Amino acid sequence: MPKAYFEPENLDALAEVFRDAKEILQARQQDSPEIRDQVARRILEIAAKGTPPGTILREIIPMSAADAGVPDGPPDGIILMEGGDAS
């Protein structure tokens, strides 16, 4: 049986998962009580299977590149030439 992440030393990390999930839902304007309840239940289900807190959030709320802070388009200073080659 996998180790559940409900031991006292892991509860702080699990609480951080809940906080992060709430912040993401608020940023997406999807923070209704029903959605928060579904996400919380899913977090607990995954934690009970022994999934480390650091990976739970990625399973619950997949993030787009923009959500993760990855800029859209090429990095500053790179100019895309015709044909898509970077120079």
Sequence and secondary structure as in RCSB ss.txt:
>XXXX:A:sequence
MPKAYFEPENLDALAEVFRDAKEILQARQQDSPEIRDQVARRILEIAAKGTPPGTILREIIPMSAADAGVPDGPP
DGIILMEGGDAS
>XXXX:A:secstr
    S SHHHHHHHHHHHHHHHHHHHHTT   HHHHHHHHHHHHHHHHTT  HHHHHHHHS   TTTTT  SSS 
TT  B TTS B 
